[in-house]
Amino acid sequence: PQVVELCGPAMPSSTGALALALLSLACWGTWSNTAKAATHLPFALYYCDFTLGVFVTAAVVFITIGDGRVFLFEDGAAAGGLHVLAALGAGGVFNLANVLLVSGVSLAGLIVAFPVGIGTALVLGTLLTFWIDPASTSYPALLFCGVAAAFCAIVVQVLADREHRGSRQKRDGVTELEHSCEVPHSDGHLRRAESGGVNGGGLGGNAGATIICAVSGVLMACWSPLNAFAMRTAPDGTCDGCLAPLGSSFLFTSAVLLTSPAICACLMRWPLVGSPTTFATYAKLSPRDHALGWLGGAIWAVGTVSNLLSGSKLGLALSYAIGQAAPMVASLWGLVYYREFAGASYRTAALVASMFVLYLAAIALTACSK
């Protein structure tokens, strides 16, 4: 069979693929700023627009750059059923995991949710993706060392946040009750809870919240290996019905769009955090409120398309591991733009610096594993 061009005249070079992986890292660490700007909205309403932004962006890229081709080879449709189902399943699994992760962070708090949720997704997701696509790296030991460094960075990030809150409490005399009203979002940033907004509280630290974080981490770990299966080729570059990267991303985001109405309806009626709402309220949102969700979805979709394109060259285990260092970018936003660590103690500053060093080491080790 003849290979169909995927992204212009040729696939990206190794350097270009690494740049795409870093772009996905930046996008995945940035999209949640739009949710931070939407704290006055119930999360379900924001998420409706988020999924629309995800799908429309991926569809535009698929139709233009991808030329509307789903399969890697022209004759792929005859044997591509399982690959299509894998890509659709990846989108559905991700959608549920993402909602649970955001809710779990709000319920359990940063200290529980990051190691349990994001840490599980990082470690288990990379291991499963490597199992599906072992040819993605020439030096597995370096890949796993990079994953370990990223997990340590997550733990240090949690310690830095706890240290900063503790020192601020001593300085300002803030009570634990007041601290319980500060809800961490999935990007790791704290904000004051507001009734009915993209926030919540009251259930932090209980067993149910920890279970939600664990379930979200396991589910989040599954979407990358499913995509890896959908795109997997033989060592000689041939495959039986495998998907092109942009075709896989289009099917993935289609599943996100198709599963969102049911997920959002459940969140509106039985919100894990915040207050109940309705689709009638969604219809009354201002253009600016809608734009926040659309922009967040567009940013995330660009990151996901970049990650899959990168993975087709570097290997999906490698590109996924780099992308999952996104909390580093989110923390950089908090440090530089939101100034959330202003007035931090020397101990907190040292922990933050150590976190960045560990994340950079993780990216370097992962990149060198190719």
N, C-alpha and C positions, 0 to 999 in steps of 0.2 A: 504493500500500500504506500501511497505517497503522503508525506507529511503536509498538513495544511498550515500555512503561515498563521501565527498566533498574535503577534504584536508588531505589525509592520513587516518589513522585509525579513527580520530574523529575531530569534529569541535574544533577550538581553545577555550581555557578557557577564562573566562572574562579578566584575566590578559593578556593573549596572544592576545586577541582581542583589548585591549587597546593599547598594544605595536604595533599592526598592524595599528591602527588609527594614532598613533604618527609617524610611518614610512611613512604613506601617507602624513602627514603634512610635514615631512622633504623632501620627494620627490617633492611634489607640490611646495614647496618653493625653490627648487634647480634647477629644469630643465631649468629655464629661464637663468641660467648662460651660457648655450650653445648658446642661442640666443644672449646674450651679447657678446660672442666671435665671433659671425657671423655678426657683424655690417657692414662688407664690402659686404654682400650679400643682394639682394632684398628679402624682407620677404617671398614672394610667393615661392621662390626657397628653402629657409630654411624649409618652412612649408611642402613642398612635402616630404622631407626626414624625417621630424618630424613625419608625419602620418605613414610612412613606419616603423619607429622605434616603434611607438605605437602598430601597428597591429602585427608585428612579435613577439614582446615581449609577448603580451597577448596570441598569438596563441601558443607559446612555453609553457607557463605556463598552458594553457588550455589542451594541449595534454599530458603533462607530469604529473603535479600535479593533474590536474582535470580529467585525464583519458578520456578526450574527451566527458564527459557527460554534456549535456545541461540542462536537467530537473532534478529537485530535486527528483522526484519519477520515477520509471521505466515506469509507464503508463502515464506520463505527456504529451507526444506528442499528445495524442488524444484531449486534451483541452488546449493546450499551445499556440494557435495562437495569442491571444491578448497579452500574456506575451512576446512572441517573438517580436511582433510589437512594444511593449513598449520599449524593450531594444534597438531595432534598431532605434526607434525614438529618444531615449535618446542620442545615438551617433551622429545622424545627427544634433540635436539641439545643443549639446555641440560644435560640430565642427564649426558651424556658429557663435555661441556665442564667442568662443575663439578667432576667427579671428577678430570679431568686437571689442572685448575687447582690444586686443593688438593695433589695429588701433585707437580705441577711446582714449586710454591712450596717444598715440603719438599726436593725434589731439587736445584733450581738455586739456591735462596736468594732472599731478598727483593730483592737488588740486580738480579738477572736477571729474576725472575718478574714483578715488578710492572710495569716498563716493557714487557716483551715480552708478557706475558699480559693483564693488566688494561688496560694502555695500548692494546694492539691492539683489545681488546673495546670500549673506550670510543670510540676514534676511528672504527674501521671500522663498529662497530655503529650509531653515530649517522649516519654517512654513508649506509649502506645503508637505514636506517629513513627518513631524509629522502628518499632516492630513491624509496622505495615510497610515502611520504606527504608530498609536497612542500608540501602546504597546511598542514602542522603548524606552520609558523612564518611570520610576516610579514616578518621581518628575518633571513634566513639568515646574514648576516655576523656578527650578534651571537651566533647559535647556535654557529657555528664558532669564534668567539673564546672563547666559554665552554668549548667542548671543548678548545681549545688551553690555556686556563688550567688546566683539570682535569688534563690530561696533564702540564703543568709541575709541578703540585702533587704528582703521583705521583713524578716524578723527584726533587723536593725531599724528599719523604718518604723515599725510598731513601737520599739523601745524609745526611739526619738520622740514620737508623738506622746507617749506616756510620760516621759521625762519632762517635756515641755509643758504639758497640762499640769503636772504636779508642781513644777516651779512657779507656774502662773497662779495656781491656786494658793500657794504660800504667799506670793507677792500681793495678790489682789484680795485674798480672803474669800475666794469663790467657793461656795459649798458644793458638796457632791451632788446635791439635788440640782443645782444650777448646771453642773457639768453634764448631768444626765439629759438636759435639754439641748445639748449640743450634739448633733447627729452627724457622724462621718458618712460621706458619700463614697461611691465606688472608686473615686480618684484619690481617696485618702485624705481629703480636706474636711475639716470640721466646719459646721455652720449651725446657727441657731435654728432649732425646730420651730416651724410655724404651722398652725392648724390648717390641715388640708393641703399642704404643699408637698414638694418632692422630698419628703422627709418623714419622720415619725419618731418613735421613741417608746419608752415605757417597758419594753420587753428585753432590754439588753442584758446579756449574760445568762439567760436561762437556757435549759437544755434544748428546748424547741428551736430557739434561734441558732444554736450551734449546729443542730441537725440540718437546718435550712442551708447554712453555709457549707456544710460538708456535701450535701446533695448537689448544691450549685457547682461546687468545685469538681465533683465527679462528672456531672453533665458537661461542664465547660471543657473538661479534658477530652471529651469524646468527639467534638466536632472536627478537630484537626485530623485525627486518624481516619474519620469517615471521608473527609475531603482527599486525604492522601490515597485512600483506596479508589476513589472516583477518578483520580488523575494518574494512578500508578501505571508505569510502563515497564517493559522488560529491559534488562541491561543493554540490549542492542537498540533500544529506542522504539521498538514495536509494542503494540498492545492490542487487546481485543475489546474494542468498545470504550476505551478510556476517554475522559473528557479533556478538552482544552481548558487551560486555567480560567479564561474569561467565561467560557461556557459553564464551568463549575461554579464560579462566583455568581453568575446570573441565576442558576437553579437554586443555589444556596440562599440568595436574597429573596427569590420568589417564595421559598418556604417560610422565610421570616415574615413576609407580607401576608401569606395565607394563614399562618397560625396566630398572627397578632390580634385579629378581632376577638377570637375566643379568649385569649390570654388577657387582653385589655378589659373585656366584659367582666371576667372573673375578678380582676383587680378593682374595677369600679364598684362591684357589688360587695366583695369581701376583701378589702385592701389589707395587705400584711402590715402596712404602715400608712398613716394619714387617715383621712376621712373618705367615706363612700362618695361617689360622683356618678354622672350619667353621660351618655353620648350627647344628650341635649346641651349639656354644659360645654362639651367639646365644640359644638357648632357655634357657640357664642364667643369663642376665644378671638382675641384680636389678631390681626395679621402678624404683629411682632411676636405674640406668643406662639403661633404656628411656626414662624420662621426659626425660632430657637430649636424646635424639634427637627425641622427639615435640615438645618445646618448641622446639627449634631449627627444625624443619620448620614448626611453626605460625607462628613469628615471620616466617620467610622467606615463607610463603604470604600472610600479611597484607600484607607489603610488595609482593609481586607483584600481588595483586588491586588494591591501592591504586594501583600504577603503571599498570595497564591501565585502570582507571576514570579516572584522571587523564588518561591519553593520549587517551581518547575525547573529551575536551573541549579539552585543551591541544594535542594532537598527540603521537603516540607518540615521535617523535624528541626532542621537548623533555622529556617525562617520563622517557624512558630516560636522557638525558644527565644530568638531575638525580639520578636514582637511582644512576647509576654513580659519583657522588661519595661513595659509601658508605665508602671507606677513611678519609674525614675523621672519620666517626662512630666507626669502629673505633679510630682513633688517639686520639680523645677518651677512649674507654674505657681505653685503655692509659695515657694521660697522667693521668687523674683517679682512676680506680678501681684499676688495677693498679700505678700509680706506676712505670711502666717507664722513665721518663726522670728518675727521682729522682737528684739529684747530677749532672745533665748539665752540660756546659760551656756557657759563654755562646754559643759558636759553634753548638752543637747547639740551644740554646734559640731562637736567632735563626732557624735553619732550620725548626724546628717552627712558630714563629710565622708565618714566611713561607708555610709549607704551608697553614695555616688561612686566611690572607688570600687565597691563590690559590684555594682551594676555595670560599670565600665569594664571591669575584669570579666564579668559574665559574657558581655557582648564580644570582647576580644577572644576569649577562649572558644566561644561558640563559632565565631567566624573562622578561627584557625582550624577548627575540626574538619573543615572541608578540604 
